[in-house]
Amino acid sequence: MIDDIQFLDDATRPTAPKLEGLTEEQREPGLHLRMIHDHLRRNMVTLGQLIERASRGAVTHEQVAEETGNLAMVANYRRFGNLCGQHCQIVNTHHSIEDYAIFPGLAQQGPVFKAIADRLRAEHVVVHELLERLVDALNTLIDEPTEARFEETKIVYFALERVLLSHLGYEEDAMGDALGYFGIGV
């Protein structure tokens, strides 16, 4: 299910230099990035809990709808389909903005920041592949809610969770301060 995905080794990530003397105003873009990422982290927790509970038969379709109905992403993105579809759409849009509007500016700040931007783009490819596989697994699960399908879905979900959460933290550390320091924005 995920054996053919080329996972990247976190230990090979380029390290950002420490940027000294940032003002509070310069820190704001990095804090905003963390706020967006915190939203994605909360959504991952919700998705994981629901998949786990559903696989144990501890939640019905109606309970899933009731429990997720008040999530901000559900209210804001109701038109995009199911809960995972909404989350996947948010992550994909977020990464597209970074790939086309943020990373080019970061890469222009020198070789270290170019290496960071290139690495972050490469991680986006892995995250996107896992998002697509999770959507496929969930769609298959809807048609065939067997124990084997739940296990396949959980394997993909937990791989996505591990990769995405690690990626978000690295992104914050590697470019959060740089956004304001260099005046990089959307």
C-alpha positions as CSV (number, residue, x, y, z in Angstrom):
1,M,0.0,0.0,0.0
2,I,2.9,2.4,0.7
3,D,5.9,0.3,0.1
4,D,6.6,2.0,-3.3
5,I,6.7,5.5,-1.8
6,Q,10.2,7.0,-1.5
7,F,10.2,8.4,2.0
8,L,12.8,11.0,2.7
9,D,15.2,10.7,5.6
10,D,14.6,13.5,8.1
11,A,18.3,13.4,9.0
12,T,19.2,14.6,5.5
13,R,17.3,17.9,5.9
14,P,19.3,21.1,5.3
15,T,19.6,23.2,8.5
16,A,18.7,26.9,8.4
17,P,21.1,29.4,9.8
18,K,20.0,31.2,12.9
19,L,18.7,34.7,11.9
20,E,19.7,37.2,14.6
21,G,17.9,40.4,15.6
22,L,14.4,39.7,14.3
23,T,11.8,42.2,15.4
24,E,8.3,41.1,16.6
25,E,7.0,42.2,13.3
26,Q,9.4,40.0,11.4
27,R,8.4,37.0,13.6
28,E,4.7,37.4,12.7
29,P,4.8,35.6,9.3
30,G,6.5,32.5,11.0
31,L,3.9,32.6,13.8
32,H,1.1,32.8,11.2
33,L,2.6,29.8,9.4
34,R,2.6,27.9,12.8
35,M,-1.0,28.9,13.3
36,I,-2.0,27.4,9.9
37,H,0.0,24.3,10.7
38,D,-1.6,24.0,14.1
39,H,-5.0,23.9,12.3
40,L,-3.6,21.0,10.1
41,R,-2.3,19.2,13.1
42,R,-5.7,19.4,14.9
43,N,-7.4,18.1,11.7
44,M,-5.0,15.1,11.6
45,V,-5.8,14.3,15.2
46,T,-9.5,14.3,14.4
47,L,-9.1,12.2,11.3
48,G,-6.9,9.7,13.1
49,Q,-9.4,9.3,16.0
50,L,-12.3,8.8,13.7
51,I,-10.5,6.2,11.6
52,E,-9.5,4.3,14.7
53,R,-12.9,4.5,16.3
54,A,-14.6,3.5,13.1
55,S,-12.3,0.5,12.6
56,R,-13.3,-0.7,16.1
57,G,-17.0,-0.3,15.2
58,A,-17.2,2.3,18.0
59,V,-18.8,5.1,15.8
60,T,-21.5,5.2,13.3
61,H,-21.7,7.3,10.1
62,E,-24.2,9.5,11.9
63,Q,-21.9,10.0,14.9
64,V,-19.0,10.9,12.6
65,A,-21.2,13.6,10.9
66,E,-22.3,14.9,14.3
67,E,-18.8,15.0,15.8
68,T,-17.2,16.7,12.9
69,G,-20.0,19.1,12.0
70,N,-18.6,21.8,14.2
71,L,-15.0,21.6,13.1
72,A,-13.9,24.9,11.5
73,M,-12.7,23.1,8.4
74,V,-16.1,21.4,8.0
75,A,-17.9,24.7,8.3
76,N,-15.6,26.5,6.0
77,Y,-15.2,23.8,3.4
78,R,-18.4,21.9,3.5
79,R,-18.8,22.1,-0.3
80,F,-15.6,20.1,-0.9
81,G,-17.0,16.7,0.2
82,N,-16.1,14.4,3.1
83,L,-13.9,15.2,6.1
84,C,-10.8,13.7,4.6
85,G,-11.5,15.4,1.2
86,Q,-11.7,18.7,3.0
87,H,-8.4,18.2,4.9
88,C,-6.7,17.0,1.7
89,Q,-7.9,20.0,-0.2
90,I,-6.6,22.3,2.6
91,V,-3.2,20.7,2.7
92,N,-2.9,20.7,-1.1
93,T,-3.8,24.4,-1.4
94,H,-1.4,25.3,1.4
95,H,1.4,23.4,-0.3
96,S,0.6,24.9,-3.7
97,I,0.8,28.4,-2.2
98,E,4.2,27.6,-0.7
99,D,5.5,25.9,-3.8
100,Y,4.6,28.8,-6.1
101,A,4.6,31.9,-3.9
102,I,6.9,31.3,-0.9
103,F,9.7,28.8,-1.9
104,P,10.9,30.8,-4.9
105,G,11.5,33.8,-2.6
106,L,13.2,31.7,0.0
107,A,15.5,30.1,-2.6
108,Q,16.7,33.5,-3.7
109,Q,18.2,34.1,-0.3
110,G,21.3,31.9,-0.9
111,P,22.4,28.3,-1.3
112,V,21.3,27.1,2.1
113,F,17.8,28.5,1.7
114,K,17.6,27.1,-1.9
115,A,18.5,23.7,-0.5
116,I,15.7,24.1,2.2
117,A,13.2,25.2,-0.5
118,D,14.1,22.2,-2.7
119,R,13.8,19.8,0.3
120,L,10.4,21.2,1.3
121,R,9.2,20.8,-2.3
122,A,10.4,17.2,-2.3
123,E,8.6,16.6,1.0
124,H,5.4,18.1,-0.6
125,V,5.6,15.4,-3.3
126,V,5.6,12.6,-0.6
127,V,2.8,14.3,1.4
128,H,0.7,14.7,-1.8
129,E,1.2,11.0,-2.7
130,L,0.1,9.9,0.7
131,L,-3.0,12.2,0.6
132,E,-4.0,10.7,-2.7
133,R,-3.6,7.2,-1.3
134,L,-5.6,8.1,1.8
135,V,-8.5,9.3,-0.3
136,D,-8.3,6.2,-2.4
137,A,-8.2,4.0,0.7
138,L,-11.1,5.8,2.3
139,N,-13.2,5.5,-0.9
140,T,-12.5,1.8,-1.0
141,L,-13.3,1.5,2.6
142,I,-16.7,3.1,2.1
143,D,-17.5,0.5,-0.6
144,E,-16.0,-2.4,1.4
145,P,-15.8,-1.7,5.2
146,T,-13.9,-4.8,6.1
147,E,-11.2,-5.3,8.8
148,A,-8.6,-5.6,6.0
149,R,-9.7,-2.3,4.4
150,F,-9.6,-0.5,7.8
151,E,-6.1,-1.8,8.4
152,E,-5.0,-0.6,4.9
153,T,-6.5,2.8,5.6
154,K,-4.8,3.1,9.0
155,I,-1.4,2.2,7.5
156,V,-1.7,5.1,5.0
157,Y,-3.2,7.5,7.5
158,F,-0.4,6.8,10.1
159,A,2.3,7.2,7.4
160,L,0.7,10.5,6.3
161,E,0.5,11.6,10.0
162,R,4.1,10.8,10.6
163,V,5.4,12.5,7.4
164,L,3.1,15.6,7.6
165,L,3.7,16.4,11.2
166,S,7.4,16.1,10.8
167,H,7.3,18.2,7.7
168,L,5.2,20.9,9.3
169,G,7.7,21.2,12.2
170,Y,10.7,21.3,9.9
171,E,9.1,23.9,7.7
172,E,8.4,26.1,10.8
173,D,12.0,25.7,12.0
174,A,13.7,26.1,8.6
175,M,11.8,29.0,7.2
176,G,9.5,30.5,9.8
177,D,11.9,33.3,10.8
178,A,13.2,33.7,7.2
179,L,9.7,34.7,6.0
180,G,9.7,38.0,8.0
181,Y,13.5,38.5,8.0
182,F,13.6,38.5,4.2
183,G,10.1,39.9,3.7
184,I,8.8,36.8,1.9
185,G,5.1,36.6,1.6
186,V,2.2,35.8,-0.5
